[in-house]
């Protein structure tokens, strides 16, 4: 049973069928996440992001064995809506798990 169905059933049992109209609309109302705000018709994320364009990131040593730390440093070209990044001079999209944590 999905979340909206559970809310509806709880609303029905708690308030009875008579009060379902206004309360049901309130229970089933979809809300946007607090971190998202609309600007010009597009939802933009506000808050913490793990990478920003121009930031340097270091690949984990397990992903590039035999390379020194200085050879595993790349610059972020862009951050995609999915949270992945594209890098300058390195092909593909990459996730946060592929990089070393900040020190």
C-alpha positions as CSV (number, residue, x, y, z in Angstrom):
1,X,0.0,0.0,0.0
2,X,1.5,3.3,-0.9
3,X,1.9,6.3,1.4
4,X,-1.0,8.4,0.0
5,X,-3.4,5.5,0.4
6,X,-2.4,5.0,4.0
7,X,-2.9,8.7,4.7
8,X,-6.4,8.6,3.1
9,X,-7.4,5.6,5.2
10,X,-6.2,7.2,8.4
11,X,-8.1,10.3,7.5
12,X,-11.3,8.4,6.9
13,X,-11.1,6.4,10.1
14,X,-10.1,9.4,12.3
15,X,-12.7,11.9,11.0
16,X,-15.4,9.8,9.6
17,X,-16.9,10.1,6.1
18,X,-18.6,13.5,6.8
19,X,-15.3,15.4,7.3
20,X,-13.4,13.8,4.5
21,X,-13.9,16.6,1.9
22,X,-11.7,19.4,3.3
23,X,-9.5,17.2,5.4
24,X,-9.0,14.7,2.6
25,X,-7.8,17.5,0.3
26,X,-5.3,18.6,2.9
27,X,-4.0,15.1,3.5
28,X,-3.6,14.3,-0.2
29,X,-2.0,17.6,-1.1
30,X,1.4,17.2,-2.6
31,X,4.1,19.4,-1.2
32,X,7.4,20.3,-2.8
33,X,10.5,19.5,-0.7
34,X,11.6,22.3,1.5
35,X,15.0,22.4,-0.2
36,X,13.5,23.1,-3.6
37,X,12.3,26.6,-4.7
38,X,10.8,27.5,-8.1
39,X,12.5,30.1,-10.2
40,X,11.2,30.8,-13.7
41,X,9.3,27.5,-13.9
42,X,12.3,25.3,-13.0
43,X,12.9,23.7,-9.6
44,X,16.4,24.6,-8.2
45,X,18.0,22.9,-5.3
46,X,19.1,25.2,-2.4
47,X,21.5,24.0,0.3
48,X,24.4,21.7,0.5
49,X,25.9,20.2,-2.7
50,X,28.9,18.0,-2.6
51,X,30.6,19.6,-5.6
52,X,30.6,22.8,-7.5
53,X,31.9,23.8,-11.0
54,X,35.6,24.6,-10.8
55,X,36.2,22.5,-7.7
56,X,39.0,20.0,-7.6
57,X,38.2,16.4,-6.8
58,X,40.5,13.4,-6.3
59,X,39.5,9.9,-7.5
60,X,39.8,7.1,-4.9
61,X,43.0,5.1,-5.1
62,X,41.1,1.9,-5.6
63,X,39.6,3.2,-8.9
64,X,43.0,4.3,-10.3
65,X,45.6,1.9,-8.9
66,X,49.2,2.7,-9.6
67,X,48.7,6.4,-10.0
68,X,49.9,9.0,-7.6
69,X,47.5,11.3,-5.8
70,X,48.5,14.3,-8.0
71,X,47.6,12.2,-11.2
72,X,44.1,11.5,-9.8
73,X,43.1,15.2,-9.4
74,X,40.5,16.6,-11.8
75,X,38.4,19.7,-12.0
76,X,34.6,19.6,-12.0
77,X,33.1,21.0,-15.3
78,X,29.5,20.8,-14.3
79,X,27.1,19.4,-11.7
80,X,24.1,17.5,-13.2
81,X,20.6,17.6,-11.6
82,X,21.1,13.9,-10.6
83,X,24.0,14.9,-8.4
84,X,26.6,13.4,-10.8
85,X,29.4,15.5,-12.2
86,X,31.3,15.8,-15.5
87,X,35.0,16.5,-15.3
88,X,37.4,18.5,-17.4
89,X,39.8,16.2,-19.3
90,X,38.1,13.0,-18.2
91,X,35.1,11.4,-20.0
92,X,31.8,10.3,-18.4
93,X,29.6,11.1,-15.5
94,X,30.8,10.4,-12.0
95,X,29.2,9.9,-8.6
96,X,30.3,11.2,-5.2
97,X,31.3,7.7,-4.1
98,X,34.1,7.6,-6.7
99,X,36.1,10.4,-5.0
100,X,38.0,10.8,-1.8
101,X,36.4,12.7,1.1
102,X,37.6,16.2,1.8
103,X,40.2,16.6,4.4
